[in-house]
Amino acid sequence: MRSYSDAGSQLPDDIPVAELAEFRHVISGSPEALQAGIKALQKCGYAELSDWTVPIPTHKPDEFICVLLKYLPEV
């Protein structure tokens, strides 16, 4: 199953990727802020902790980004 854009929803694996629109969530901040934000989204049922990338450092001190990919059926 693939993550769908609605909280907690799943898409069957047999939907062709060509029929799905991919979009990204990118959050930035300190490691502590990222962890708090990701945990808050998990509590809402929007995404699991393991759905996010590991923190990626930016050029700013103590700033990182994390990325989450979601998919929507093409409209």
Order of alpha helices (4+ residues) and beta strands (2+ residues): beta-beta-beta-alpha-beta-beta
